[in-house]
Amino acid sequence: MLSPARDIALDILIRVEQGGFASELLHSERLDKLSTADRGLCTELVMGVLRWRSRLDEAIASVSSQKLSKLDDEVLESLRLAAYQIGFLQRIPAHAAVNDSVELVKRKKKRSAAPFVNAVLRKLLARKEVFEPTLSSGPVTIPDLVLMQSHPLWLVERWATRYGLEAAAQICTYDQSIPPTTIHVGDEAVWQELESLGIALEPGVLVRGAHRVTSGDITKTKPLLESRVWIQDEGSQLVATLVGRGERLLDCCAAPGGKTAILAERNPQSSITAAEIHEHRARTMQKRLQSRTNVKVITADATKLNESNFDRVLADVPCSGTGTLARNLEIKWRLQPADLTDLHQRQIGILRAAMSKLSPGGRVVYSSCSLEPEENEEVIADVIQDSRFRVCNMRDELRSLQHNGELVYHDVNKLTDGNYLRTLPGQVPADGFFAAIIERVK
């Protein structure tokens, strides 16, 4: 009988190839019908194929009589699905992976391709060595990293140039790992409730309030479903903590709302406006934040907001997401260098708008989950040309948080070069985030 996990995994991979997002599709209602074991297998298959896609394609191409670029999505994704199981999942019987992928091609109305798929997969079974890349004989090189860690060449070259080859290797290794599930818990009673539900937690390593889930399925628990806790990387939690306190706060690119929730928790008596440009995301956020009575959610473009005179503004801008590739694996196969130029211009517009909403003495925290300078320090350089604003010293801000017990990470110097927050994956136990604090001085 055809495995339902493989059936759904193939559908998700096809939709990702056509523009969908794995993290959203893996939480769709269709997976609710799967057993716990099949749900886990489906997730493993989808994320594994996306994580190792270029390695899989190299292996498939080495035994294929046709160019992969000529194959229909249904055929290519079926091959990748089986190839991942053959090359990377030793616990799964290879014949089951092959048979199911052949059957899946037939079900996708590509019956004429079934003999081709069967032939390619049988060759992979006979030549498993094709999954192992051929590396240089000397020290590890950039091409070695590309092959070993299944990353696009242009990204690895950028990181090696910017941060050094060793740091680039650490970033790639982190991206290829399964990152921990981290939550923000602001109430000890909620922590205890989760533990009573069988969720094992351990304290985070960056910020107070962060906890890592070490066992148990938190996705179905009442505290999460009621938005009393949020799944949120520690780097993201740290960015929200940097915003500080004030009477009027603005989160100008607020969805999905995790950072807004932290702002509300830290500023319970303040007025907080959370703006989101997409109406459906704003509606979802409104529902999730309804217990935070001091938060007003609006559907609005961050560059066209009418309100002003805020004490604190968070501009967590739309970005490439290259700091989150461990979680958002499809990004590394979609992103192109030209995208960074377009994002840069959009980010400048949002930051300038955010700065215009400040009261004298107010602050904007500009942040992204990107590792690319075009989206980070180059944006700051393009907007800080006005004597009314200054960039705050990030090392001082982090030491203040450390003194207050909100930052629990011991090595501030690993988090900043002085002016900016930067969490490099593999060097810091978090996804990759950048942040700058800009103050209106007059």
Secondary structure, 3 states (H helix, E strand, C coil): CCCHHHHHHHHHHHHHHCCCCHHHHCCCHHHHHCCHHHHHHHHHHHHHHHHCHHHHHHHHHHHCCCCHHHCCHHHHHHHHHHHHHHHHCCCCCHHHHHHHHHHHHHHCCCHHHHHHHHHHHHHHHHCHHHHCCCCCCCCCCHHHHHHHHCCCHHHHHHHHHHHCHHHHHHHHHHHCCCCCEEEECCCHHHHHHHHHCCCEEEECCCECCEEEEEECCHHHCHHHHCCCCEECCHHHHHHHHHCCCCCEEEECCCCCCHHHHHHHHHCCCCEEEEEECCHHHHHHHHHHCCCCCCEEEEECCHHHCCCCCEEEEEEECCCCCHHHCCCCCCHHHHCCHHHHHHHHHHHHHHHHHHHHCEEEEEEEEEEECCCCHHHCHHHHHHHCCCCCEEECCHHHHHHHHHHCCCECCCCHHHCECCCCEEECECCECCCCEEEEEEEECC
